[in-house]
Structures are given as structure tokens and as C-alpha cells.
Amino acid sequence: MSVTTTNFYGKIYISDDAIATVAASAALDCYGVVDLASKRIGDNVHELFKKQPVGKGVKVVTQENRIQIDIHVVLKYGVSISAVAESLKRAVKYKVESFSGMIVDSVNINVVGVRV
């Protein structure tokens, strides 16, 4: 799926992959986030043989110009999980909304692991 908006110049389509790329970039910029983690085994096998996908660990669902984002992260050992998760939600929501001009309904953070 993709998000669609119309303005004076015509229609603009933003793919879910583009939104996932922006969300992944925003997530990796947050303090305490070490890496994004894939939940599917096929993605992990794919990473061994190819370049790491930019939107790995991010799932984007768009419905009628509303965006829902699920992010799977690995956090740094010793940080407050709730504080990092709240900061991550705010940062991803802000960056995706400013990028796409659409409303982000929810950002769900799934902490997969902790790394020293």
C-alpha cells in the first residue's frame, strides 16, 4: 500500500518502504537504540548474503492516509526502557509526519533485546 495526497500540482504517492526508511533512520538516531531487529528468520538469512535492508525491523501499515508503525529494537544495556521507548515514539512520529504530511496513528515499540 501507499499513502496518497493531492495538492495543486497533482497527486503524491509515498510508498510504505519510504516511510519505513524514514522511521528506521529516526529510530537509529535515538539515544539508547543500538540496532533494529528483524522478527522474520528469512530477513536474517537475507542479511547474511546481501546488504542490510534500510527498513529492517520496521513494519508500516497504511489505511486511508493513516499510518501505523511497528518497530523492533535492540537497546543499550543500562538505559531506562520506558524512557527510551517514549523518546523513540515521539521522534519517529514527528519525523514521519513531517516527511509525509500524513497523520501517524500509532508507533508501537517492541524491545527485542539488550546489548552491552
N, C-alpha and C positions, 0 to 999 in steps of 0.2 A: 504494500500500500504506500501511499504518499500523501503529503499534506498539500492542499491546493489553496491558493489565494488569488484574488483578482484585483487589479488596480487599473489606473488609467492606461497603462502601456500594454496590458494583456494579462494572461494567466501565468502564475508561477507555481511550479511543481517542485516540492522538496522531498527527496526520497528518504526512506527510513534509514538507509545506510549513511546518508549525510548527517542526519540528526544523531545517529549513534556515534559517528566520528566526533562531533562536537561535544556530546555528553562524555565520551571517553577522555577527551582532552581535558575537559573541565574537572573530571574526577581525578585524573593523574596529577593535576596541579594542586589539589587539596593537601594540606598538611596531614600526615599520618597514613596516607594511602601509599602502599608500596607497589601494588600491581593490580591489574584486573584479572579475574579468573573465569575461564570458560566452565560451564556446567555440563557440556556435552563432551563425551570421550572423543568423538570424531574431530572436534575442534582442536583438542590437544594433540592428536596424531597429525593433523594438518600442520600445526605449528612446527613439528619436527622437520618437515620436509620443505616448507615454504616460509616466506617472510611472515612475520606475525601480523595478523589482521588488525587493522586500526580499531575497529569497534568490538573487539573481543570482550566478552563479559558484559555486554550491554544489549538489552533487548528492548526494542521500541515497538509500541503498538499505537497506531493512529486510527481514530474513529471520528469521522465528521469534524475534522480540523481540531481535534483534541488529542493530546499526546500523553501517553503513559510510558514511563521508563523504568526498567528493572536493571539494577547494576549489581554485579557480583565482584566484591573487592577483597583484597588481602591487606590487612592493616599492619602498621608498625607495632612491635611489642611495647607495651607500657603506656600507650595513649588511651584516653577515655573513649570507649567505643561509641557511647551515645553522643558525645560532643563532636567527634569526627563525623558521625552519620548525619547529624543535624547540619553541620557545616557543608557537608557533601551535597545534601538535598538542596540547600539554598543556592550553592554555587552552580549546580547542574541546571536547576530550574531557571535561574537568571540567565545563564549563557544560552540555553536552548531557546528561551522565549525571545531574547534579544536577537538571536540568529534567525529564527524562523518567523517571528511576528505572530506566532500562534500561542494558545494557552496550554501550559503543561498542567494536566490534572493531577498527576501523582508521580513521585520519584520514590521507588522502593529500593532500599539498600539491603543487600544480603551479604553479610560478612562471612566469607568462606574460610578464612584462616588468619593466623597471626604469624608474622615473620620477625625474627630477631635482627 
